[in-house]
Amino acid sequence: MGVNMVDFFAVNEGDYGRIEVVKHNHDLVMHAHPYTHFSFWLGGGTAHSSVGPHLVKLGPEVALGVNSHASHDLRLNDAQKPAVFLNLYLHDAWLDAQCRELANAMVLPQPCIHITPDVRGMCSQLLERLVSPTRETSSCIQTDVASLLFKTIAAATTPAQLSAMPARRRLIDYRLRVAISHMKDNLGSPKVAEEVAEVVGLSRSRFFELFHDQLGTSPLVFWNAIRLEEALTRLNAREENMTSMAMELGFSTPGNFSRFFRDHRGVTPTTYRRVCHAV
C-alpha cells in the first residue's frame, strides 16, 4: 500500500470517534468498545476474530464490523507474522447521523464484511494521511472516514437489510443502567464487575443473562471496556504518572496495567501516549 509496514502506530480523533493504525504482534483478548468498530487488514500476516457465533477470517478481501459493546477478540493465524490493521471506532450518534437517509440506525447484521477494491483504495488513502499528517490532510480525514463508511456499508448490507434496520435501542433495563453507573463510579475497585449483580438485586446468573441479552457482552468485558476508555482519555489528555493511573483504575502495579492495555489494544500505554502527544 505504499507505506513501510515496520512497527508503527498512528491515531487520530474527531467528531466521528477514533481511528488507529496498529501493528499487532500478538493476539488480543476478548474485549468490547462503546463504539461501532470496523477493522481493515492492511498488510503482514492474516488473522481471525470471534464475534458471538461468527468466525471472521480477516485478510485482503474481508474486514470486521462489530456493533458497539459486542464482545470480540483478534487472533493471529501465525504468531511469527504480525498483522497491520486500520481500526475505526465510530460514535453511534455520529454513525446514525451519517446514515439517517439510509436507515433508522446502523446496526450491522453480521460481522463479516467482504470488501471491494473501492474500500481497499479508501483504506490506502486514509493510511497515507494518518502516517504522514499535515495541516491540509488532517482536515480531510473526517470526510475520508465518512466516505469509507458509506463504501463499507454498501459492501456489508443489502438494500433490504437497510430498509428493515430497526431503530437503535437507546434505553436499556434500569437495573443495567444502575449497574453501569456503579461500575463508572468505582473505577478503582478491581472486583466491582463480580459484585455488581448484588448491587442491583439479581442473582449472578440472571444478571449475566440480562447483560448479555441487552449488551451482547459480559459484565467483566464491559467493565474492562470502561477502564480502557478511561485510560485512553487520560493518556491522551496529560502526562499523568503511570503508577497513579494504574492504581486509580484498579490495577495493583503499573506492569499489570501495561499488560492489560497491551492485551486489549495491541500497544503499550507508553506508546499510545507518545503517539497521541506527537499528533
Steps between C-alpha positions, in 0.01 A plus 500: 500500500796731457588527870780314679327262742766510773387539861286810482189621673289800399189652654254778414191618690205707380124541521468153348699328776848358459713346223812294563760320293652221708751226437383201705787279612281283721139399559242725664283361778120506489401866534239758402469871413230764554531563124403326181832352394636427152836330446668493156806284427788702352792261483716237665356171621129425505279457806155395612244628748216339696183707541227300672444188286682653200861440399633772270814421297668838454714571198515687167137417411328502840461767768348484848192697610394487868202676656564710811555299821513163318780270621772399254865399490784498248722197434800492269503205261878480537663631819817575301318726252369826653195656335434869432144633528314825448246518784200734504318561830188700411261671741152353453342846492736617223452172313120525513509865390712408197265214410170677574389492136584130474349352816378574853836394638806314383487169687717256307315177416817290512870566565651362178535771234617405150676814385533640149794662316341840578513424872863388479588816309338720763687313777828573318412869478416519870819314588711753310332791678542342844867407477602822321275767656503862385267791569337449163451124524379495861198712404408239238500200735140537619379521140703192416356313800146578384583387144655177627194443719258527207712274281523244782125510566433442132725191518358377831123542466237448233230761426245265663709479818534878511127560457425249776756647741338555841535823693794481740386418852600801709375382840597174662359330809518737799691239700773501238508880506550482878769236457687701235482814714639303795788373286587851383490633855734229626782491246755419768321190631647192326206277600212730407401289197457198729306687768267713287228231467437532874481879468201472264335213690543220246656158518836479325362269227193718433712815493745347251210384282340846501832668427573274205148521355496880498863592443648197326783461747582397857524731803875439524566583134280810532682605820836460329373711209410780743846488655668492160306804375589692817864407447487618137352833609764552768789399277382741232434788739811540714830357623350323799722281714454141380502360854219724624301432183536125551388520863201723423386252234516202737839348409746395768810600301588705190621176340156341536342810347748497210427132425124563518529793258721307259272194506196717421651756262807344344748766622631608839351804676838674470496456122140615476569816701815582304319477165197700622719782625711497184182552296 
